[in-house]
């Protein structure tokens, strides 16, 4: 495996860890949020419409497929 690919996989792993932590924090925040809604002094929640979940899922699927292919090629080369 080349150094560039190894560095890219390390970066991807770090980004995924950050995503997992952020998702867990958002889940916990949602659980602990008051059920009655906003009061007069609360800031409105950011809209989730800024992120296209289907497009993001598609991009992640594509990235996973590329990484799997690179790993398979690396195993075959060292075979």
N, C-alpha and C positions, 0 to 999 in steps of 0.2 A: 504494500500500500504506500503510495507516495506521501510525502510530508504534507503537501497541499490538501490531499483528500483527508488525511488524518486530522489536520487542523480544522477543516470544514466540518467533519463529524464531531469533533470536540465542541466547536461553536454551536452546532445544531443541538447537541446534547444539553448544553448550557441554556440555550433558548427554550428548549422543551421543558427543562426544569423550572425556568422562570414562568412559563405559561401554566404549568401545573400548580405552582404556588399561587399565582394570581387567580386562577380559577377556584382554588380552594378558599382563598381569602374572600372572593366575591360570594361564594356559596355561604360561608359563615356570616358574612355581613348581611346577606339577605335573610338568613335565619333569625338574626338578632334584631332586625329592623322592626320598628313598631308596626303593628297590624292596622292601626287606624288611619294610616296615610300621612300626608304632610301636614305640618302645622304652619302657621303664618310665617314663621321664621326659618323654615327649612329651605335649603337650596333644592331646586328641582333636580331630579336624577338625570344623568347624561343619557341621551337617547342611544339605544343599541342599534339604531338604524344606520349608524356610521360604519358598521361592519357587516359585510355580506357573508353570512355564515356559510352558504352553499359554495361561494367562490373560495372562501378560505379553506373549507374542507377539501375542495377539488385541488387546490394548490398543495395542501399537505399530502394528499394521496399521491400526487405527482412526485413530490419530493421523496416520499417513502419509496416509491417504485424506483426512482433513480438511485437512491442509496442502496437498496437491495440489489440492484443490478451491479453497482460498483463492487459491493462486497462479494457477490458471486464470482465476478470476473477476477477479483483479487485472490479468492480461494482457488480458482481454476489455475491461475498463473503459478501459485505456490504448491499446487496440487498433489 
